[in-house]
């Protein structure tokens, strides 16, 4: 049995390939045409025999992958990807097109998925110190004097323009034989079991078809298939293997997931480039440069035909200087950078991402097996015109439109099922708006997540409802249940809301921790607003939210007394969240007034940490609950000489710190700025270093322009003429507003708003 033997009379045709190598794929096609075998054996899980006919379906477009998962544990899954330029895919299509049989001969997925360690490196035959794993291609490249394994592979296989198509297979088989003699299993003990199964399947095929058999497998396995072993010895290796019930199907795959940087063990560096080499009928460099030029032009880069001509010439010259048979990816990339990108790596990164790797997403036919939940999701995607895509894109939704509302509910239901096809865009997130923005990207692994979620129901809505009910019953934290209620409203799961609301009411009645109550209220307030937007009945939710707000108002002042620095900082965040939430709640029972009273008590009590007193005073000032003079009085008291400097600095941090616009408040109210300036200049030298970190943190959050203006005001010396007083001559400010300048903006506002100017 020789590696390059013909399939007719000279033994099986053993074609050792590199997975996802276009040169190997072209060689496989030529060798199969020359040998014309009656059966093609392909490296892949044996269960895939039942699915191989789907590869001939016109709706099957690679890249695709065989997906196997355990029936009782769908999260235990494995993929076998194939691209258009994968030798295995080429062999399958050749056999189907010519009526030859196709069989998968690798170890069944039932055994692979049953192993506790998917790599099987803990096999019984392994010694205490396992052999280091080797990369066969890297070893051969090093033997040939190459530092870069990919470059050697391109020179030896991918860039070969002519010659005997079986010659690379003979050379690779001989080289792999030498490596196997030197390294054995090369740190992959599982391969010994897999190869024993392959030999058994090869014997069975030869018994049925004679020598009219071709085998397409990784070149590493070819020496093992030529070894003379007995059936008994091979069966002994397979005896007692663990087994689990599995299901298998075809799923779409992406070029990005074929890339090695995605973590795929058999990945390649440049799937987009390899796909181009395989599909280009002639002049691959010229056609590649044309693709690059088209991409750059679409992104508004100036690229002319002269650029393309010069880039091709440079790539050819570089290949000649480097002694390569034809320009490879390195030469084309250098030429693109120098000529088309004018030396810049910014557009070159775009070329690498879009073309060298690529975002091609495959398709599978509707006849492919799928769990009921996957079929329902596919129907919903088609109905809502939401096509899965490998590239990330933004989707803006107007919730007042029926289709956009349905899209939003679908995406929220999938998130609840942990199928994160889309993520809400944080930059545009808001409370209670009619618009949503999502970032969508379909990843092949989401098929596994859908299979896992299939245990909850056969449709997306039913599965999300069952999942929400289960989470409500199992939740122990009040904030978890309020967050779940918000998700149910966003997802339109009306059947799940009664269970969630009962759990919420029970948990809220038993929870006495004010901090947890404060964490829970914002989600309820957002849920009420979302309910209004989506037309959902939220009466029960409003009742629970009002009860939570009432209990927070009663328990917050005592809970804030005596807190240390870290606890007070965390409580400031809770107060800010509750303040925003109260503004969203209906005020039929006076919740807003009670909350304002709580803030007044916090601002006046000396036992409350300074950061919380300052924050409460600031919130009251922003809401117009206290006049400027009262705010100045509170600041003056907090910054009095008898107050320890750390406490005073904490009060300042609470009042003007963070991203709350405190810097602008100081800019426009020189009385407050004067109080801060007077206190700061009076801090004793021995205490100044203690308060400096807090003050730097407070003022470093301001915009540069605000800090610059504050510096100018302090250098000039802030006035003391009352709130809003500004001395004449300060750039950008006047003692009183200028009505004429204010009126000048009205025409522009009317133009933007589309309103008519009132006479």
C-alpha distance (Angstrom), angle and dihedral (degrees) to the residues before:
residue distance angle dihedral
X1 . . .
X2 3.80 . .
X3 3.80 126.8 .
X4 3.79 94.9 -122.2
X5 3.78 98.2 37.2
X6 3.77 116.4 136.2
X7 3.75 117.9 -111.1
X8 3.81 92.7 -121.6
X9 3.78 112.3 74.8
X10 3.79 100.3 -32.1
X11 3.79 100.8 81.5
X12 3.79 130.9 -90.3
X13 3.78 119.1 -32.8
X14 3.81 105.7 -116.5
X15 3.79 111.8 -163.9
X16 3.81 111.5 -172.9
X17 3.79 109.5 -163.3
X18 3.75 143.0 173.5
X19 3.78 110.2 -114.6
X20 3.82 111.1 -109.0
X21 3.80 94.0 8.7
X22 3.83 114.7 141.7
X23 3.81 91.5 -158.8
X24 3.79 90.0 54.7
X25 3.81 89.6 46.1
X26 3.80 92.6 53.8
X27 3.79 90.2 46.8
X28 3.80 92.1 49.9
X29 3.79 91.7 51.6
X30 3.82 92.2 49.2
X31 3.81 93.2 45.4
X32 3.79 92.7 49.3
X33 3.79 91.1 49.1
X34 3.80 89.5 52.1
X35 3.80 96.4 43.2
X36 3.85 99.9 37.2
X37 3.85 96.1 -160.2
X38 3.79 121.9 -166.1
X39 3.80 93.6 -135.8
X40 3.79 132.6 27.6
X41 3.79 118.2 -153.6
X42 3.81 113.2 -156.6
X43 3.79 130.1 -166.1
X44 3.78 104.6 -110.8
X45 3.82 141.2 98.9
X46 3.79 112.5 -55.0
X47 3.83 93.1 -129.5
X48 3.81 89.4 68.2
X49 3.82 91.2 77.2
X50 3.80 88.5 89.2
X51 3.82 91.3 55.9
X52 3.78 101.7 42.8
X53 3.83 94.7 95.1
X54 3.83 89.6 64.0
X55 3.81 88.9 68.1
X56 3.82 87.7 75.3
X57 3.81 93.0 54.0
X58 3.83 110.7 115.5
X59 3.82 89.1 -133.1
X60 3.81 92.0 59.2
X61 3.80 107.8 98.3
X62 3.81 120.7 171.5
X63 2.94 144.8 -99.8
X64 3.79 88.2 77.2
X65 3.79 134.6 141.8
X66 3.75 139.2 -149.3
X67 3.80 107.7 -119.3
X68 3.79 120.6 -159.7
X69 3.79 123.3 -178.9
X70 3.77 136.2 172.4
X71 3.81 111.1 -101.0
X72 3.81 94.0 -137.5
X73 3.80 94.3 40.1
X74 3.83 111.4 30.5
X75 3.79 90.5 179.9
X76 3.80 88.0 70.3
X77 3.78 98.0 79.9
X78 3.79 143.2 140.4
X79 3.81 134.9 -158.7
X80 3.80 132.5 -147.0
X81 3.85 105.2 -165.4
X82 3.79 124.9 -159.1
X83 3.78 129.4 -173.9
X84 3.77 130.2 -165.8
X85 3.80 87.9 -97.7
X86 3.83 95.6 46.5
X87 3.83 111.4 117.0
X88 3.81 90.7 -137.2
X89 3.81 91.5 56.0
X90 3.80 91.9 46.9
X91 3.82 90.3 50.8
X92 3.80 92.6 49.1
X93 3.79 93.3 49.4
X94 3.83 92.1 45.5
X95 3.80 91.1 53.1
X96 3.81 94.8 45.9
X97 3.79 92.6 47.1
X98 3.82 92.1 51.7
X99 3.78 100.0 38.9
X100 3.80 96.7 -109.2
X101 3.79 120.6 143.4
X102 3.79 119.8 -104.1
X103 3.79 124.9 -155.2
X104 3.79 133.1 173.8
X105 3.78 111.4 -134.2
X106 3.80 106.9 -177.8
X107 3.79 123.7 107.3
X108 3.83 111.2 -67.4
X109 3.80 115.9 -99.0
X110 3.80 87.7 -125.0
X111 3.81 88.0 73.4
X112 3.80 96.3 36.9
X113 3.80 94.1 53.8
X114 3.79 93.1 43.4
X115 3.81 92.9 61.5
X116 3.80 113.8 103.5
X117 3.81 88.0 -141.0
X118 3.83 111.6 41.0
X119 3.82 90.6 -150.8
X120 3.83 92.7 51.8
X121 3.78 90.3 -143.8
X122 3.80 89.3 142.7
X123 3.80 93.1 68.8
X124 3.79 118.5 149.0
X125 3.80 92.4 -113.9
X126 3.79 93.6 56.9
X127 3.77 117.8 106.8
X128 3.79 122.9 -128.5
X129 3.80 91.4 -97.7
X130 3.81 106.3 43.3
X131 3.77 121.3 -143.5
X132 3.81 113.2 -99.3
X133 3.77 114.4 -101.8
X134 3.76 115.6 -109.3
X135 3.78 132.0 -154.7
X136 3.82 105.5 -135.1
X137 3.81 94.1 -156.4
X138 3.81 91.1 50.3
X139 3.80 90.7 49.7
X140 3.80 92.3 51.4
X141 3.79 91.6 45.6
X142 3.81 90.8 52.4
X143 3.82 90.6 49.4
X144 3.81 88.6 53.2
X145 3.81 91.6 51.2
X146 3.82 97.4 -104.1
X147 3.79 123.0 135.2
X148 3.81 92.5 -165.5
X149 3.82 114.4 62.2
X150 3.82 93.0 -163.6
X151 3.79 91.5 53.7
X152 3.80 92.0 50.7
X153 3.79 91.1 49.5
X154 3.79 91.1 50.9
X155 3.81 92.3 50.1
X156 3.82 94.9 44.5
X157 3.80 100.2 40.5
X158 3.80 119.9 -1.3
X159 3.81 99.5 50.5
X160 3.81 96.4 45.0
X161 3.79 105.8 122.5
X162 3.80 100.7 -172.4
X163 3.80 144.2 -9.0
X164 3.78 135.0 94.4
X165 3.84 107.9 -22.7
X166 3.81 91.5 -147.2
X167 3.81 94.9 51.4
X168 3.83 94.8 87.3
X169 3.80 90.3 51.3
X170 3.81 92.1 53.6
X171 3.81 92.3 47.3
X172 3.81 93.7 45.7
X173 3.81 92.3 47.7
X174 3.80 91.2 52.3
X175 3.82 92.4 46.1
X176 3.81 93.4 46.9
X177 3.79 89.5 49.3
X178 3.79 89.6 57.7
X179 3.80 91.3 48.3
X180 3.81 92.6 49.5
X181 3.81 90.4 50.8
X182 3.80 89.9 51.8
X183 3.82 100.7 39.2
X184 3.81 106.3 22.0
X185 3.79 108.5 -154.5
X186 3.81 89.3 -4.8
X187 3.79 94.5 -129.1
X188 3.82 93.1 -49.2
X189 3.84 105.7 104.8
X190 3.79 90.7 168.5
X191 3.82 88.0 68.4
X192 3.81 90.6 69.3
X193 3.80 90.2 61.7
X194 3.79 93.4 43.4
X195 3.80 92.3 49.8
X196 3.79 92.0 49.5
X197 3.82 88.4 56.5
X198 3.82 90.9 46.8
X199 3.80 91.2 53.1
X200 3.80 91.1 51.4
X201 3.81 90.7 51.5
X202 3.81 91.6 46.3
X203 3.81 91.1 53.3
X204 3.80 90.3 50.1
X205 3.81 91.7 50.5
X206 3.80 92.6 48.9
X207 3.78 90.3 49.9
X208 3.82 89.4 54.8
X209 3.83 102.1 35.5
X210 3.78 104.2 20.9
X211 3.79 114.2 -141.2
X212 3.81 93.7 -26.5
X213 3.81 88.2 102.7
X214 3.81 130.4 118.8
X215 3.80 124.3 -166.8
X216 3.81 121.7 -159.2
X217 3.79 111.1 -168.7
X218 3.76 141.8 131.0
X219 3.80 111.2 -61.6
X220 3.81 89.2 -123.8
X221 3.84 89.5 68.5
X222 3.82 98.5 49.2
X223 3.84 95.7 86.5
X224 3.80 89.6 51.3
X225 3.83 91.2 53.2
X226 3.80 90.9 53.9
X227 3.80 93.9 50.1
X228 3.78 116.0 111.6
X229 3.78 106.2 -122.0
X230 3.79 134.0 148.5
X231 3.77 126.4 -109.6
X232 3.80 88.5 -122.2
X233 3.79 92.1 56.5
X234 3.81 92.3 48.9
X235 3.78 93.2 47.4
X236 3.79 89.9 49.9
X237 3.82 89.4 60.1
X238 3.81 90.0 53.3
X239 3.79 96.5 45.2
X240 3.79 115.8 115.6
X241 3.79 97.5 8.4
X242 3.81 113.2 160.3
X243 3.78 115.1 -108.3
X244 3.80 136.4 -163.0
X245 3.80 132.6 -175.9
X246 3.79 109.5 -100.8
X247 3.79 141.5 -176.0
X248 3.79 124.9 -151.3
X249 3.78 137.3 -163.3
X250 3.79 143.9 152.7
X251 3.82 117.6 -94.5
X252 3.82 132.4 -178.9
X253 3.79 116.5 -95.7
X254 3.80 133.7 -168.3
X255 3.77 136.7 -133.2
X256 3.78 88.2 -125.1
X257 3.81 89.9 61.0
X258 3.80 90.3 50.0
X259 3.79 89.3 60.6
X260 3.78 117.5 101.8
X261 3.80 91.6 -131.0
X262 3.82 89.0 66.2
X263 3.80 88.7 68.1
X264 3.82 95.9 -105.0
X265 3.81 106.1 148.0
X266 3.82 96.0 -143.7
X267 3.80 91.8 38.7
X268 3.78 126.5 136.4
X269 3.79 130.4 -140.1
X270 3.81 98.7 -122.4
X271 3.82 117.4 24.2
X272 3.80 92.6 164.2
X273 3.81 91.9 53.3
X274 3.82 91.9 46.4
X275 3.79 90.4 49.5
X276 3.79 89.3 52.8
X277 3.82 92.6 49.8
X278 3.80 90.1 51.9
X279 3.81 98.2 46.7
X280 3.81 101.6 36.3
X281 3.83 106.4 103.4
X282 3.81 92.5 -155.8
X283 3.84 143.3 -20.8
X284 3.82 94.2 35.5
X285 3.82 95.1 -179.4
X286 3.80 93.9 52.3
X287 3.79 91.5 47.0
X288 3.81 91.4 47.5
X289 3.80 92.8 52.1
X290 3.79 88.9 49.7
X291 3.81 90.0 54.2
X292 3.79 91.0 49.4
X293 3.80 91.4 49.1
X294 3.80 90.8 50.7
X295 3.80 91.6 51.6
X296 3.79 93.8 48.2
X297 3.80 92.5 47.1
X298 3.80 89.8 51.8
X299 3.81 87.2 55.5
X300 3.84 91.5 51.4
X301 3.81 97.1 -103.0
X302 3.79 115.7 144.5
X303 3.82 106.8 -116.0
X304 3.80 122.0 158.4
X305 3.83 132.2 -171.7
X306 3.80 86.9 -103.3
X307 3.81 88.8 60.7
X308 3.81 90.3 53.4
X309 3.82 92.8 49.1
X310 3.80 92.3 49.7
X311 3.82 92.1 46.0
X312 3.82 91.0 53.8
X313 3.79 91.1 48.5
X314 3.78 91.8 49.6
X315 3.82 92.4 49.0
X316 3.83 91.0 51.4
X317 3.80 91.2 47.7
X318 3.80 92.7 49.3
X319 3.81 90.9 50.2
X320 3.82 90.9 52.1
X321 3.81 92.5 47.4
X322 3.80 91.5 49.2
X323 3.78 93.9 46.7
X324 3.79 95.8 -117.4
X325 3.83 123.0 148.8
X326 3.82 92.5 -127.8
X327 3.81 135.9 -7.9
X328 3.78 110.5 -72.7
X329 3.76 132.3 -167.9
X330 3.81 92.7 -76.0
X331 3.81 92.4 54.7
X332 3.79 94.9 44.4
X333 3.81 91.3 46.8
X334 3.81 92.3 50.5
X335 3.80 90.2 48.2
X336 3.80 92.4 48.1
X337 3.81 91.3 50.0
X338 3.80 94.5 47.6
X339 3.82 99.8 41.8
X340 3.81 113.0 17.5
X341 3.82 96.1 33.2
X342 3.80 95.5 35.1
X343 3.80 91.9 -130.9
X344 3.79 96.3 -51.3
X345 3.79 122.2 130.1
X346 3.81 93.0 -158.6
X347 3.83 97.4 77.6
X348 3.81 88.3 34.0
X349 3.81 89.9 61.2
X350 3.80 87.6 54.5
X351 3.82 90.0 53.1
X352 3.79 91.3 49.3
X353 3.78 92.7 49.3
X354 3.81 99.4 42.6
X355 3.81 102.1 32.9
X356 3.81 113.1 13.9
X357 3.81 91.1 48.8
X358 3.79 101.8 11.2
X359 3.79 136.4 -171.6
X360 3.80 100.5 -112.7
X361 3.82 111.2 153.6
X362 3.80 118.3 -160.7
X363 3.80 127.8 -139.8
X364 3.79 133.2 -138.7
X365 3.81 127.2 -158.4
X366 3.77 122.4 -102.4
X367 3.80 89.0 -115.1
X368 3.81 91.6 69.0
X369 3.82 112.6 110.1
X370 3.80 114.4 -98.3
X371 3.78 138.7 164.5
X372 3.84 113.4 -99.7
X373 3.80 91.0 -109.7
X374 3.82 90.8 57.3
X375 3.80 91.1 51.0
X376 3.81 91.6 50.5
X377 3.80 90.5 48.7
X378 3.81 90.3 50.4
X379 3.82 90.6 51.4
X380 3.80 91.2 49.4
X381 3.80 91.2 48.8
X382 3.80 90.8 53.6
X383 3.81 94.0 44.4
X384 3.81 92.5 50.1
X385 3.82 93.4 39.6
X386 3.80 92.0 -122.0
X387 3.78 104.3 145.5
X388 3.81 115.8 -167.8
X389 3.79 110.1 -118.0
X390 3.79 133.0 -176.0
X391 3.81 93.0 -139.6
X392 3.78 119.0 80.0
X393 3.78 112.6 -112.8
X394 3.78 137.1 171.0
X395 3.78 121.2 -118.7
X396 3.80 119.2 -161.4
X397 3.80 114.7 -158.2
X398 3.79 129.5 -164.4
X399 3.80 104.0 -155.2
X400 3.80 91.7 -157.0
X401 3.81 89.0 69.9
X402 3.78 116.3 81.7
X403 3.83 96.5 -135.0
X404 3.80 93.7 46.4
X405 3.78 90.4 48.0
X406 3.81 90.6 53.0
X407 3.80 90.3 48.3
X408 3.79 90.8 52.0
X409 3.80 92.3 49.7
X410 3.80 91.6 49.1
X411 3.80 92.9 51.2
X412 3.80 92.6 46.6
X413 3.81 91.0 49.0
X414 3.78 90.7 51.7
X415 3.81 90.8 50.0
X416 3.80 89.1 52.9
X417 3.82 87.2 54.1
X418 3.84 90.4 48.8
X419 3.81 91.4 -112.2
X420 3.79 95.6 132.6
X421 3.78 100.7 -169.6
X422 3.80 88.2 141.7
X423 3.79 134.0 26.1
X424 3.82 124.1 -160.6
X425 3.79 110.3 -108.3
X426 3.80 104.0 -111.9
X427 3.80 93.1 -157.2
X428 3.79 91.6 64.6
X429 3.76 99.5 34.1
X430 3.77 114.1 126.9
X431 3.78 142.4 159.7
X432 3.74 115.7 -89.8
X433 3.77 105.4 -16.8
X434 3.78 130.2 150.1
X435 3.79 91.5 -124.0
X436 3.76 136.8 70.5
X437 3.77 130.9 -174.4
X438 3.80 121.5 -155.0
X439 3.79 133.0 -174.1
X440 3.79 109.2 -141.7
X441 3.79 129.3 -164.1
X442 3.80 125.8 153.6
X443 3.80 114.8 -141.9
X444 3.83 122.5 -169.9
X445 3.81 90.5 -124.7
X446 3.80 89.3 67.0
X447 3.80 88.0 77.4
X448 3.80 87.0 66.2
X449 3.81 91.0 48.9
X450 3.82 89.4 51.7
X451 3.80 90.5 50.3
X452 3.81 89.8 50.6
X453 3.80 91.3 49.3
X454 3.81 90.1 50.8
X455 3.80 89.6 85.1
X456 3.83 88.8 71.4
X457 3.80 97.7 56.0
X458 3.78 148.6 -41.2
X459 3.82 96.5 -103.7
X460 3.78 130.4 47.6
X461 3.80 92.7 -116.7
X462 3.81 94.7 47.1
X463 3.80 92.9 45.6
X464 3.82 93.1 48.2
X465 3.81 90.7 47.8
X466 3.80 93.0 51.2
X467 3.78 91.2 45.3
X468 3.82 91.9 50.9
X469 3.81 92.3 49.6
X470 3.79 91.2 50.1
X471 3.80 92.6 49.3
X472 3.82 91.5 48.4
X473 3.79 92.1 54.1
X474 3.81 93.2 45.4
X475 3.82 98.4 42.9
X476 3.80 116.7 112.1
X477 3.82 101.5 177.2
X478 3.78 121.0 72.6
X479 3.81 91.8 -140.0
X480 3.81 89.8 56.5
X481 3.80 91.5 56.2
X482 3.80 94.2 45.7
X483 3.80 89.4 49.8
X484 3.80 88.7 49.8
X485 3.80 90.9 51.1
X486 3.78 88.9 53.1
X487 3.81 90.8 50.5
X488 3.81 91.4 49.6
X489 3.80 91.6 53.1
X490 3.78 92.3 47.2
X491 3.80 90.5 48.2
X492 3.81 94.3 45.2
X493 3.82 93.4 -123.6
X494 3.79 98.1 158.6
X495 3.80 92.9 162.4
X496 3.81 91.3 58.2
X497 3.81 96.5 46.7
X498 3.85 97.5 79.3
X499 3.82 91.4 56.9
X500 3.79 91.9 44.0
X501 3.80 92.8 47.6
X502 3.82 92.7 50.2
X503 3.80 90.1 50.9
X504 3.81 89.8 46.4
X505 3.80 93.8 50.8
X506 3.81 92.4 46.9
X507 3.78 93.9 48.3
X508 3.83 94.0 43.9
X509 3.81 90.9 51.9
X510 3.80 92.3 53.5
X511 3.81 99.9 40.1
X512 3.80 113.5 91.4
X513 3.82 99.8 169.0
X514 3.81 107.7 112.1
X515 3.81 92.3 -156.2
X516 3.81 91.9 57.6
X517 3.79 90.8 45.2
X518 3.80 89.5 51.7
X519 3.81 90.7 50.1
X520 3.80 91.0 51.2
X521 3.81 100.2 47.9
X522 3.85 99.3 68.8
X523 3.81 92.9 58.8
X524 3.80 90.3 50.5
X525 3.79 91.6 49.6
X526 3.80 91.2 50.5
X527 3.78 89.3 47.7
X528 3.78 91.0 55.5
X529 3.79 91.1 52.0
X530 3.82 92.6 46.1
X531 3.78 88.5 49.2
X532 3.79 90.0 56.2
X533 3.81 91.0 49.7
X534 3.81 93.8 49.4
X535 3.79 97.3 39.3
X536 3.82 94.0 -113.9
X537 3.81 122.6 154.5
X538 3.81 105.5 -114.9
X539 3.81 101.8 167.8
X540 3.81 93.9 120.2
X541 3.78 90.8 46.4
X542 3.81 91.5 50.9
X543 3.80 90.6 52.9
X544 3.80 92.2 53.1
X545 3.82 91.7 45.3
X546 3.81 91.7 51.4
X547 3.80 90.1 50.9
X548 3.79 91.8 50.4
X549 3.80 91.6 48.9
X550 3.80 90.9 50.8
X551 3.80 92.7 51.4
X552 3.80 91.3 47.1
X553 3.80 91.1 52.5
X554 3.81 90.3 52.5
X555 3.79 98.4 43.4
X556 3.80 104.5 35.0
X557 3.85 101.3 80.2
X558 3.83 94.6 53.6
X559 3.81 90.4 42.7
X560 3.81 91.2 55.5
X561 3.80 95.9 53.0
X562 3.78 118.4 103.9
X563 3.84 98.0 3.9
X564 3.79 119.8 157.6
X565 3.81 122.0 -124.9
X566 3.81 98.0 -88.4
X567 3.80 94.4 43.6
X568 3.82 91.0 47.7
X569 3.81 91.6 51.2
X570 3.80 90.4 51.7
X571 3.80 90.9 46.6
X572 3.81 90.3 53.7
X573 3.83 88.5 61.0
X574 3.81 90.1 49.7
X575 3.83 91.0 50.7
X576 3.81 91.2 50.7
X577 3.82 90.7 50.0
X578 3.80 93.3 48.1
X579 3.81 90.8 47.4
X580 3.81 90.6 54.9
X581 3.79 91.1 44.2
X582 3.82 94.1 51.5
X583 3.79 88.8 54.4
X584 3.82 88.7 59.2
X585 3.81 96.4 47.6
X586 3.82 122.3 92.6
X587 3.81 109.4 -100.7
X588 3.78 99.7 -147.4
X589 3.83 92.8 121.4
X590 3.81 98.3 41.0
X591 3.80 97.9 -100.0
X592 3.79 92.2 148.7
X593 3.81 93.4 55.0
X594 3.80 92.5 47.2
X595 3.79 90.5 50.9
X596 3.83 90.6 50.2
X597 3.80 88.0 53.3
X598 3.80 90.4 52.9
X599 3.81 90.4 52.5
X600 3.81 90.7 50.7
X601 3.81 91.0 53.1
X602 3.79 91.0 48.7
X603 3.81 92.2 49.3
X604 3.84 93.8 50.3
X605 3.82 102.6 42.5
X606 3.80 116.4 94.5
X607 3.83 91.6 -158.9
X608 3.80 89.6 66.1
X609 3.85 114.5 91.7
X610 3.79 113.6 -99.4
X611 3.80 94.8 -116.7
X612 3.83 90.5 58.2
X613 3.81 94.7 43.9
X614 3.79 89.8 51.1
X615 3.77 92.3 47.2
X616 3.79 93.2 49.7
X617 3.81 90.8 49.9
X618 3.79 90.9 50.6
X619 3.82 93.6 49.9
X620 3.81 90.4 49.7
X621 3.80 90.8 49.8
X622 3.81 93.1 48.8
X623 3.80 91.1 50.3
X624 3.81 92.2 48.8
X625 3.81 91.1 -116.9
X626 3.79 92.1 128.9
X627 3.82 128.8 30.5
X628 3.78 123.9 -118.2
X629 3.77 90.6 -102.3
X630 3.80 91.7 57.7
X631 3.81 90.8 49.3
X632 3.79 89.0 51.3
X633 3.83 90.0 50.1
X634 3.79 92.0 51.9
X635 3.80 91.3 48.2
X636 3.80 92.1 46.8
X637 3.81 90.5 52.6
X638 3.81 92.8 46.4
X639 3.81 91.6 49.6
X640 3.80 97.1 43.1
X641 3.83 117.7 131.9
X642 3.80 91.4 -106.2
X643 3.83 93.1 61.1
X644 3.83 114.6 94.7
X645 3.82 108.9 -111.9
X646 3.86 94.6 -120.1
X647 3.82 90.7 54.0
X648 3.80 91.5 48.2
X649 3.80 91.8 48.5
X650 3.81 89.5 50.5
X651 3.84 89.9 52.0
X652 3.82 89.6 53.0
X653 3.80 90.7 48.4
X654 3.79 90.4 52.9
X655 3.80 94.1 45.6
X656 3.81 102.7 43.5
X657 3.82 104.2 7.4
X658 3.79 130.6 109.6
X659 3.78 127.3 20.4
X660 3.81 93.5 -43.3
X661 3.78 98.4 111.4
X662 3.81 93.2 -103.1
X663 3.79 91.2 142.3
X664 3.79 92.5 59.7
X665 3.79 89.2 47.6
X666 3.79 89.8 58.7
X667 3.80 91.5 44.7
X668 3.80 93.0 55.0
X669 3.81 99.0 36.7
X670 3.78 109.4 54.5
X671 3.78 92.9 179.1
X672 3.82 90.2 66.2
X673 3.80 90.6 42.4
X674 3.79 89.9 51.1
X675 3.80 91.3 52.1
X676 3.79 91.3 51.4
X677 3.81 91.5 45.8
X678 3.78 93.3 48.7
X679 3.80 92.7 48.7
X680 3.79 93.6 46.0
X681 3.80 94.2 51.0
X682 3.80 89.4 49.8
X683 3.81 97.4 53.1
X684 3.82 108.5 117.1
X685 3.79 115.9 -111.0
X686 3.79 93.7 -118.5
X687 3.82 91.3 54.4
X688 3.80 97.2 41.2
X689 3.80 94.9 80.5
X690 3.81 89.5 53.5
X691 3.80 94.9 55.8
X692 3.82 97.1 36.1
X693 3.86 97.3 86.3
X694 3.80 91.7 51.9
X695 3.79 92.8 46.9
X696 3.80 92.1 47.9
X697 3.79 90.3 51.2
X698 3.80 90.6 49.0
X699 3.79 97.0 50.2
X700 3.82 97.8 35.1
X701 3.82 89.8 70.8
X702 3.81 90.9 65.3
X703 3.77 121.5 100.7
X704 3.84 114.1 -100.1
X705 3.82 91.4 -113.2
X706 3.82 90.8 53.5
X707 3.79 92.4 49.5
X708 3.81 90.4 48.1
X709 3.82 92.6 51.2
X710 3.81 91.8 47.2
X711 3.78 88.8 51.7
X712 3.80 91.4 52.0
X713 3.81 91.5 48.6
X714 3.79 93.4 48.3
X715 3.82 91.5 46.2
X716 3.80 90.3 52.2
X717 3.79 91.5 42.1
X718 3.82 119.5 -109.1
X719 3.76 116.5 -101.1
X720 3.76 125.0 -117.7
X721 3.72 99.9 -149.7
X722 3.78 95.7 115.7
X723 3.76 135.7 -89.1
X724 3.74 113.8 -22.5
X725 3.79 93.2 12.2
X726 3.78 113.5 145.5
X727 3.75 125.2 175.5
X728 3.80 116.5 -120.3
X729 3.75 117.4 -98.7
X730 3.80 98.6 37.1
X731 3.83 107.4 136.1
X732 3.78 113.4 -106.9
X733 3.81 97.1 11.6
X734 3.79 136.9 87.8
X735 3.81 130.7 -166.4
X736 3.84 90.9 -115.3
X737 3.81 134.7 18.0
X738 3.81 117.3 -88.9
X739 3.86 108.3 -129.2
X740 3.80 93.4 -165.3
X741 3.81 92.9 55.7
X742 3.79 90.6 45.4
X743 3.82 92.2 51.8
X744 3.80 91.4 51.0
X745 3.80 91.1 73.6
X746 3.82 94.5 55.5
X747 3.85 97.1 85.0
X748 3.79 90.5 53.4
X749 3.81 91.8 48.4
X750 3.80 91.0 51.2
X751 3.80 89.5 49.9
X752 3.82 92.9 50.7
X753 3.80 94.2 44.6
X754 3.79 94.4 42.5
X755 3.81 92.8 -127.1
X756 3.75 129.6 137.4
X757 3.79 122.6 -110.5
X758 3.79 109.4 -106.9
X759 3.75 114.5 -126.5
